[in-house]
Amino acid sequence: NIKAIIMIKCEVSVCGTINKEAIIRTNKDGKSFMSFAMNIVLPTTSGSKVLDVSVLCDCEKNNDVSKFCIGTRLNASGTLLFKKRGENLYLNLYAEGFEFENVAAIDSIKGSMQFRGKLGKTIEEKTDKKGNKYHTFSGVSSEKVSDGFEYIWISFFDFSQVLDDAIKPETKVEIEGTLDLSFFKDKLTISSRIKSVSPYVPVANTSNQE
């Protein structure tokens, strides 16, 4: 089950190729679900790199594992969550729907992001080639694990001038924007073009995420 309070939550459409065939499993509550894995090839500065996405879905909606064979291309839509453990960043898609026809030839992950976390130390104002001003800054989401914390950093770009004086560096915010994944020097980076930003006030919860 997805936790009630999620610090980075993305609604996405994923286009790629199945590289681990589907199997039916049962969770602790006795509810059946299907799981498989997809490969998404994304461009890098030196060529391309494969991104792995683990997919889970409810068997009440999808229980025909024969459709989900290795090598099959498809579009999967649903909620994408990130999990970081050490140097590894895992992508888990809780899928709501699949399309097997008219699948694009180029892999992609497209969608929106909801972020709750803390801003970095600086908010920079820059000017693009056309003379338009924009802001760039980073934000971090933390998750408590057994031996400390894991941190996921996001690069944000404000081209619509939605920031106001109430948003300061190192404050907690809630941001809605795009999800943009890319590789830089073979390392996956997460960025977002923000559409709205507001102060975030955490509420008491039993989740490990902050």
C-alpha positions in Angstrom: 0.0 0.0 0.0 1.1 3.6 -0.7 1.7 5.5 2.5 -0.8 8.2 3.4 1.9 11.0 3.4 4.2 10.9 0.4 6.9 13.5 -0.1 7.5 12.9 -3.8 4.6 11.7 -5.7 4.3 11.7 -9.5 1.4 10.9 -11.9 3.0 9.6 -15.0 2.7 7.8 -18.3 5.6 5.4 -19.0 6.5 4.0 -22.4 9.0 1.2 -22.5 9.7 -2.5 -22.8 9.0 -5.3 -20.4 12.3 -6.9 -19.3 11.0 -9.1 -16.4 7.8 -11.1 -17.0 4.7 -10.6 -14.8 4.0 -12.8 -11.8 1.1 -12.8 -9.3 1.9 -12.3 -5.7 0.0 -11.9 -2.4 0.6 -9.2 0.2 0.3 -9.5 4.0 -3.4 -8.8 3.8 -4.0 -11.7 1.4 -4.7 -9.4 -1.5 -3.3 -10.4 -4.9 -1.2 -8.1 -7.1 0.8 -8.4 -10.2 4.4 -7.3 -10.6 6.9 -7.0 -13.5 9.7 -4.7 -14.6 10.2 -2.3 -17.6 13.2 -0.9 -19.3 13.2 2.7 -20.4 16.0 3.9 -22.6 16.8 7.6 -22.0 19.4 9.8 -23.8 22.6 10.8 -22.0 25.4 13.2 -22.8 27.4 10.3 -24.4 24.6 8.2 -25.9 21.8 6.4 -24.0 21.3 4.6 -20.7 18.7 2.1 -19.5 16.4 3.0 -16.6 14.6 0.2 -14.7 11.1 0.7 -13.4 9.4 -1.8 -11.1 5.6 -2.1 -11.8 2.9 -3.2 -9.4 -0.9 -3.3 -10.1 -4.1 -4.6 -8.6 -5.1 -8.1 -9.9 -8.8 -7.0 -9.8 -8.1 -4.9 -12.8 -5.3 -6.8 -14.5 -4.8 -10.5 -14.0 -3.9 -11.9 -17.4 -0.1 -12.3 -17.1 0.2 -13.7 -20.6 0.0 -10.1 -22.0 3.0 -9.1 -20.0 5.8 -11.0 -21.7 9.5 -10.1 -21.9 10.1 -7.9 -25.0 6.5 -6.5 -25.1 6.2 -2.7 -25.5 3.5 -0.9 -23.7 2.4 2.4 -22.1 1.7 2.2 -18.4 0.1 4.9 -16.4 -0.2 5.5 -12.7 1.6 6.8 -9.6 5.4 6.8 -9.6 7.3 6.8 -6.3 11.1 7.0 -5.6 13.1 5.1 -3.0 16.7 5.7 -2.3 19.0 3.2 -0.6 22.7 4.1 -0.5 23.8 5.1 -4.0 20.8 3.3 -5.6 17.6 5.1 -6.6 14.6 2.9 -7.3 11.5 3.8 -9.3 8.3 2.0 -8.4 5.2 2.5 -10.5 1.8 1.7 -9.0 0.0 1.2 -12.3 -3.7 1.9 -13.0 -3.8 1.2 -16.7 -2.0 -0.3 -19.7 -2.0 0.2 -23.5 -0.5 -2.3 -25.8 -1.5 -0.7 -29.1 -0.1 2.4 -30.9 2.9 2.4 -28.5 5.5 5.0 -29.5 8.9 3.8 -30.8 10.8 6.2 -28.4 10.8 5.4 -24.7 9.7 8.1 -22.2 8.5 9.0 -18.7 6.2 12.0 -18.7 4.0 13.5 -16.1 3.5 15.7 -13.1 5.2 15.9 -9.7 4.0 16.8 -6.2 6.9 17.6 -3.9 7.0 18.2 -0.1 10.3 18.9 1.4 13.0 21.5 2.2 14.6 24.1 -0.1 18.3 24.3 -0.5 20.5 27.1 0.7 20.1 29.4 -2.3 17.5 30.6 -4.8 19.2 32.0 -7.9 17.8 34.4 -10.3 19.0 33.9 -13.9 18.3 35.3 -17.4 17.8 33.2 -20.5 19.0 34.0 -24.0 15.9 36.0 -24.7 16.3 38.2 -21.7 13.6 36.5 -19.6 14.3 36.1 -15.9 13.8 32.8 -14.1 14.7 31.2 -10.8 16.5 28.0 -10.1 16.9 26.2 -6.8 17.1 22.7 -5.3 14.9 20.9 -2.8 15.4 17.8 -0.7 13.1 15.1 0.6 14.2 12.9 3.5 13.1 9.4 4.5 14.0 7.9 7.9 15.5 4.5 7.6 16.9 2.1 10.2 20.4 3.5 10.2 19.7 7.2 9.6 18.1 9.1 6.7 18.0 8.8 2.9 17.8 12.0 0.8 16.5 12.7 -2.6 17.4 16.0 -4.3 15.3 17.7 -7.0 16.4 20.6 -9.2 13.6 23.1 -9.7 13.1 25.8 -12.4 10.7 28.7 -12.0 10.0 30.1 -15.5 6.6 31.5 -14.6 7.7 33.7 -11.7 5.5 31.9 -9.2 7.9 32.4 -6.3 7.1 35.2 -3.8 8.8 36.8 -0.9 7.3 34.2 1.5 9.4 31.4 0.0 12.9 31.6 1.5 15.9 29.2 1.2 15.9 26.3 3.7 12.2 26.5 4.3 9.7 23.7 3.9 7.5 23.9 0.8 5.0 22.1 -1.3 5.6 22.3 -5.0 3.6 21.1 -8.0 5.2 20.9 -11.4 6.4 18.7 -14.2 8.5 15.5 -13.8 11.7 15.6 -15.9 14.1 12.7 -15.8 17.5 12.8 -17.5 21.0 11.4 -17.2 24.0 13.6 -16.7 27.4 11.8 -16.8 25.5 8.5 -16.4 23.8 9.7 -13.2 20.0 10.0 -13.1 18.8 13.5 -12.2 15.3 14.6 -11.3 14.1 18.1 -12.2 10.9 20.0 -12.4 9.5 23.1 -14.0 7.3 24.4 -11.2 3.7 25.5 -11.6 2.9 26.4 -8.0 4.7 26.6 -4.7 3.5 27.2 -1.1 4.7 26.8 2.4 4.4 23.3 3.7 3.4 22.6 7.3 4.0 18.9 8.2 1.3 17.1 10.2 1.8 14.4 12.8 2.0 11.0 11.2 3.4 7.5 11.7 5.2 7.4 8.3 9.0 7.2 8.1 9.1 10.0 5.5 9.6 13.7 6.5 
